[in-house]
Amino acid sequence: MKLGLASNFEDEYQNIEGLWKIFSLVIDQWLVVDSGSFDNTPWKLREVVGPKLKLIQDPMIKEYGFAYARTKLVELSEGMDWVFIIDGDERMCPFDAKKMRDILETNPPYDIIWLPRFVCHDREMRWIEFGGDNGTIGSNKFTAVRYHPDWQPRLIRRTMINGQSKVRFKRAVHEVPIYDNIEIRELRDLNGPLIESFGRLKVVERRHKIGDLCRSLQKKFPQGLEEFGDCIYND
């Protein structure tokens, strides 16, 4: 069983070593699609990751949106049995990374394993977003996950059908899996590995840049946001 890490990156120089320290011993390949970094992200990836790196430089996420880019991460992870998709501002404790690998070694009968994610509001993870209608903030990540798990379809079995991934995504922004006319076997388990998100700690300029991208995609692909109405990245 081969497990690939996969990411869409732009200007993630500062996050590469942190991610690699967590996942280097449990993954067989790290596929990174870089959409045009100006901070030497490709150079840093080559230096840190070495032979396990598969680097593709392509602005697909800017041209076609998040769903297309996420689907391509699965399709381009050639030779991998499973693909774990992670962003530069996300982490996982090493224990959970090992747990993820151990789960996959049992060859679970699923196409997607959804993982719970919690959002951190400080680097020390003292303030956690619980979710829910009132946007409650607390200090216990396990309480946060139990209260309102932010389920993420990130662990994907790489099954190719007629040159395309069986698991595909829709919506140019706020991408979700496609279920039309195909059976997708899924698992959601609160005892599974946890994803830690530090996206709320992005610098203002970076948040505005992402917001601008989402707004441009909303205009370009309005049909891809029909279920969200006017929802865009909240900066």
C-alpha atoms as one frame of an Amber mdcrd trajectory, in Angstrom:
protein
   0.000   0.000   0.000   1.405   3.365  -1.038   0.275   6.633   0.522   0.847
   9.933  -1.233   0.676  13.401   0.280  -0.774  15.993  -2.130  -0.980  19.786
  -1.942  -1.841  22.851  -3.998   0.758  25.474  -3.054   1.569  29.108  -3.632
   4.173  30.898  -1.484   4.337  28.212   1.217   8.109  28.415   1.826   7.682
  28.804   5.592   5.434  25.732   5.932   7.409  23.101   4.042   9.760  21.936
   6.792   6.968  21.717   9.357   4.830  19.541   7.115   7.706  17.332   6.036
   8.781  16.713   9.632   5.326  15.279  10.349   4.746  13.169   7.247   8.180
  12.174   5.901   8.178   8.732   7.531   4.596   7.745   6.651   4.211   8.820
   2.998   5.755   7.466  -0.191   5.420  10.613  -2.313   4.599  14.275  -1.906
   2.898  15.723  -4.968   2.859  19.530  -4.988   1.153  21.561  -7.700   2.633
  25.049  -7.384   0.498  27.788  -8.907   3.212  30.431  -9.209   5.178  31.029
  -6.011   7.450  34.048  -5.637   9.090  32.987  -2.357  11.269  30.093  -3.588
   8.733  27.447  -2.589   9.825  25.073  -5.421  13.484  25.403  -4.416  12.685
  24.741  -0.753  10.614  21.683  -1.650  13.457  20.179  -3.670  15.942  20.866
  -0.863  13.813  19.448   1.965  11.823  16.622   0.369  14.342  15.189  -2.063
  13.467  12.066  -4.103   9.950  11.689  -2.645   8.909  14.986  -4.250   6.804
  15.217  -7.402   6.579  18.901  -8.308   4.312  20.307 -11.011   4.144  24.032
 -11.704   0.693  24.879 -13.049  -1.795  27.695 -12.179  -4.777  25.349 -12.526
  -6.372  26.447  -9.269  -6.481  30.067 -10.501  -7.790  29.104 -13.919 -10.305
  26.366 -13.080 -10.988  26.590  -9.352 -10.545  24.508  -6.236 -12.610  21.460
  -7.238 -10.695  20.931 -10.477  -7.347  21.377  -8.721  -8.290  18.978  -5.926
  -9.413  16.297  -8.378  -6.132  16.672 -10.270  -4.164  16.092  -7.072  -5.651
  12.609  -6.957  -5.220  11.923 -10.667  -1.608  13.152 -10.782  -0.551  11.038
  -7.784   0.468   8.186 -10.051   1.498   4.952  -8.389  -0.243   5.801  -5.098
  -3.020   3.669  -3.607  -4.284   6.439  -1.314  -3.875  10.215  -1.431  -3.979
  12.472   1.610  -4.703  16.084   0.638  -3.371  18.790   2.946  -2.943  22.559
   2.756   0.147  24.487   3.776  -1.541  25.997   6.828  -2.658  22.616   8.192
  -0.903  20.151  10.462  -1.428  16.760  12.103   0.288  15.456  15.206   2.835
  12.707  14.383   0.786  10.164  16.357  -2.224  10.812  14.108  -0.061  10.646
  10.989   1.115   7.183  12.070  -2.484   6.209  12.912  -3.548   7.233   9.395
  -0.909   4.996   7.834  -1.857   2.095  10.103  -5.534   2.432   9.130  -4.704
   2.266   5.443  -2.504  -0.802   5.915  -5.693  -2.702   6.802  -7.020  -1.912
   3.284 -10.300  -0.364   4.491 -13.200  -0.802   2.008 -13.802   2.898   1.360
 -13.261   5.447  -1.403 -13.202   8.480   0.932 -12.251   8.629   4.591 -13.484
  11.923   6.040 -11.256  13.390   8.751 -12.361  15.861  11.441 -10.630  19.253
  11.449 -10.490  21.991  14.039  -9.461  25.610  13.528  -6.825  27.150  15.799
  -6.833  30.858  16.617  -3.337  30.938  18.091  -0.123  28.990  17.545  -0.255
  27.417  20.997  -3.726  25.981  20.192  -5.151  27.520  23.358  -8.110  28.938
  21.424 -10.057  26.598  19.212 -13.055  27.310  16.993 -15.897  25.063  18.129
 -18.103  25.850  15.144 -21.864  25.919  15.351 -24.170  28.857  14.850 -22.655
  31.062  17.532 -19.007  30.752  16.482 -17.990  29.688  19.981 -14.292  29.840
  20.826 -12.833  27.508  23.451  -9.574  25.969  24.590  -9.990  22.194  24.177
  -9.530  20.694  20.724 -11.292  17.445  21.632 -14.323  19.350  22.853 -14.219
  21.338  19.612 -14.242  18.205  17.494 -17.042  16.564  19.480 -19.111  19.742
  19.465 -18.905  20.429  15.747 -16.542  18.274  13.664 -15.503  20.126  10.523
 -15.446  17.009   8.347 -12.973  17.079   5.474 -12.898  14.593   2.527  -9.111
  14.420   2.427  -8.115  10.755   2.410  -8.943   9.422  -1.045  -8.484   5.957
  -2.504  -6.933   6.519  -5.925  -9.159   4.565  -8.295  -8.969   5.528 -11.953
 -11.910   4.943 -14.329 -11.412   5.764 -18.017  -8.465   8.002 -17.165 -10.310
   9.917 -14.440 -10.418   9.631 -10.681 -13.461   7.806  -9.343 -13.627  10.416
  -6.560 -14.099  13.818  -8.144 -14.964  17.234  -6.748 -17.371  19.988  -7.790
 -17.767  23.737  -7.072 -15.030  26.191  -7.999 -15.047  27.410  -4.368 -15.910
  25.311  -1.303 -15.340  22.092  -3.214 -17.226  18.901  -2.296 -17.198  15.354
  -3.735 -19.407  14.470  -6.699 -21.882  11.632  -6.151 -23.779  11.663  -9.460
 -24.434   8.170 -10.900 -21.626   6.457  -8.983 -21.407   4.717  -5.620 -18.871
   6.264  -3.279 -18.089   4.306  -0.108 -17.314   6.623   2.793 -16.236   6.573
   6.429 -16.563   9.285   9.081 -15.074   8.403  12.457 -14.406  10.843  15.287
 -11.705   8.486  16.560  -9.744   8.958  13.355  -6.772  11.282  12.795  -7.375
  15.006  13.379  -6.398  17.815  11.021  -5.243  21.006  12.722  -5.881  24.198
  10.731  -4.010  27.459  11.300  -5.681  29.256   8.399  -7.083  31.941  10.689
  -3.509  33.026  11.425  -2.665  34.003   7.859  -1.314  37.518   7.477  -3.891
  40.037   6.295  -2.337  40.387   2.854  -2.503  36.622   2.292  -6.120  36.430
   3.412  -7.031  39.247   1.042  -5.238  37.486  -1.813  -7.230  34.298  -1.225
 -10.415  36.328  -0.953  -9.680  37.989  -4.290  -9.110  34.587  -5.897 -12.408
  33.227  -4.557 -14.304  36.280  -5.762 -12.802  36.002  -9.237 -13.696  32.301
  -9.378 -17.211  33.093  -8.232 -17.629  35.438 -11.182 -16.005  33.047 -13.616
 -17.929  29.943 -12.518 -21.215  31.126 -10.974 -22.819  27.755 -11.690 -20.241
  26.175  -9.401 -21.547  28.101  -6.403 -25.272  27.635  -6.828 -25.645  25.781
  -3.540 -23.776  28.476  -1.630 -25.568  31.516  -3.054 -23.356  34.528  -2.441
 -20.972  32.728  -0.074 -17.324  33.714  -0.647 -14.099  33.531   1.344 -14.569
  35.473   4.563 -11.595  37.790   5.017
